[in-house]
């Protein structure tokens, strides 16, 4: 292991070319798929319509307590719990759609992503490296 070089990927000899090609393919495929996804917000419906303001109250009390005493565990609990509650509510009310695209474009995106991930996995296996 003391003779390791930059070409050694994942602790095994060789595979840097496959790793880099796979990484680029996976990044491009992931970007293209993410680019085809539309995220649409919805109305907040926690025990009725238009109740988003009520969910802010615990977090605001927590922030006020933290301004008074920054070491208050109750303040940190209210602030973090309120922020997590708001984040969970926003995520729960999102609608995620895959926009219409051609079959060819879908295949290109999926092949780039899956092929890139497979090349990354393959690069972690030991390769026969010729002595220079």
Secondary structure, DSSP 8 states (H G I E B T S, - for coil): -TT--TTEETTEEEEHHHHHHHHHHHHHHHHHHHHTEEEE----BSSSBS-HHHHHHHHHHHHHHHHH-TT-HHHHHHHHHHHHHHHHHHHHT-EEEE----HHHHHHHHHHHHHHHHHHHHHTS-------
